[in-house]
Amino acid sequence: KVLGLTQEELASRVGTTQAMISRLESGRGSFNLPFLDRVARASGGSMNLLIGLDTPSLSSAEKRRRVTAVLGERPFDPWERDPAAVEVQSLLADGLTREHFQG
């Protein structure tokens, strides 16, 4: 978002699919280090990974605060951007239906 790229544009730069970028952004997937390196290079940035630290779980309020800091105050509805079929499956598997976001 900061770079002004769509998920599809970033996916093209990385050499992957829009669905993979969506899973990365939402924290709904597992990714290896070479993939994360490609994302960092494609976005012109870097990533700092902390592995093996005992970190406390974030509260829902803290997660919400962090997401709001990145995305702004407007509620995020993944259904607004016509998600790819694989993302639809993932959303539905987690109970995140269209109706969930319309409440």
C-alpha positions as CSV (number, residue, x, y, z in Angstrom):
1,K,0.0,0.0,0.0
2,V,2.8,2.4,0.9
3,L,4.4,1.8,-2.5
4,G,1.1,2.3,-4.3
5,L,1.2,-1.2,-5.7
6,T,-1.8,-3.5,-5.9
7,Q,-1.4,-7.1,-4.7
8,E,-1.4,-8.2,-8.3
9,E,1.4,-5.8,-9.2
10,L,3.6,-6.9,-6.3
11,A,2.9,-10.5,-7.1
12,S,4.1,-9.9,-10.7
13,R,7.3,-8.4,-9.4
14,V,7.8,-11.3,-6.9
15,G,6.9,-14.0,-9.5
16,T,4.0,-15.3,-7.5
17,T,0.2,-15.0,-7.4
18,Q,-2.0,-12.3,-6.0
19,A,-3.4,-14.9,-3.6
20,M,0.0,-15.6,-2.2
21,I,0.5,-11.9,-1.5
22,S,-2.9,-11.7,0.1
23,R,-2.0,-14.6,2.4
24,L,1.3,-12.9,3.3
25,E,-0.4,-9.6,4.1
26,S,-3.0,-11.2,6.2
27,G,-0.6,-13.6,8.1
28,R,-2.6,-16.5,6.8
29,G,0.2,-18.5,5.2
30,S,3.7,-19.9,5.8
31,F,6.5,-18.7,3.7
32,N,10.2,-19.6,3.4
33,L,13.1,-17.2,3.6
34,P,13.8,-17.1,-0.2
35,F,10.2,-16.1,-0.9
36,L,10.4,-13.3,1.8
37,D,13.7,-12.2,0.3
38,R,12.0,-11.9,-3.1
39,V,9.2,-9.9,-1.6
40,A,11.6,-7.5,0.1
41,R,13.6,-7.0,-3.1
42,A,10.5,-6.5,-5.2
43,S,9.2,-3.9,-2.9
44,G,12.5,-2.1,-2.7
45,G,12.7,-2.6,1.0
46,S,14.1,-4.9,3.6
47,M,12.6,-7.2,6.3
48,N,13.8,-7.8,9.8
49,L,12.9,-11.3,11.1
50,L,13.2,-12.2,14.8
51,I,13.3,-15.9,15.1
52,G,13.5,-17.9,18.3
53,L,12.6,-15.2,20.7
54,D,10.2,-15.7,23.5
55,T,7.7,-13.0,22.6
56,P,4.3,-12.6,24.2
57,S,1.2,-13.0,22.1
58,L,-0.3,-9.8,21.0
59,S,-3.7,-8.9,22.4
60,S,-6.6,-8.4,19.9
61,A,-6.5,-4.7,20.8
62,E,-2.8,-4.5,19.9
63,K,-3.3,-6.4,16.7
64,R,-6.1,-4.0,15.8
65,R,-4.0,-1.0,16.6
66,R,-1.2,-2.2,14.4
67,V,-3.5,-3.0,11.5
68,T,-5.1,0.4,11.8
69,A,-1.7,2.1,11.8
70,V,-1.0,0.5,8.4
71,L,-4.4,0.5,6.8
72,G,-6.1,3.5,8.4
73,E,-9.4,3.8,10.1
74,R,-11.5,2.4,7.3
75,P,-12.6,-1.2,8.1
76,F,-10.9,-3.8,5.8
77,D,-13.2,-6.0,3.8
78,P,-11.3,-8.5,1.6
79,W,-14.5,-9.2,-0.3
80,E,-14.5,-5.6,-1.7
81,R,-11.6,-6.4,-4.0
82,D,-13.0,-9.5,-5.6
83,P,-10.6,-12.1,-4.0
84,A,-9.1,-14.9,-6.0
85,A,-10.6,-18.3,-5.7
86,V,-7.9,-19.6,-3.3
87,E,-8.3,-16.6,-1.1
88,V,-12.1,-17.1,-1.0
89,Q,-11.5,-20.7,0.1
90,S,-9.2,-19.5,2.9
91,L,-11.6,-16.8,4.0
92,L,-14.6,-19.2,4.1
93,A,-12.5,-21.8,6.0
94,D,-11.9,-19.2,8.7
95,G,-15.6,-18.3,8.8
96,L,-15.0,-14.9,7.2
97,T,-18.0,-14.8,5.0
98,R,-19.3,-11.7,3.1
99,E,-22.0,-11.4,5.8
100,H,-19.3,-11.3,8.5
101,F,-18.0,-8.0,7.1
102,Q,-21.5,-6.5,6.5
103,G,-22.4,-6.5,10.2
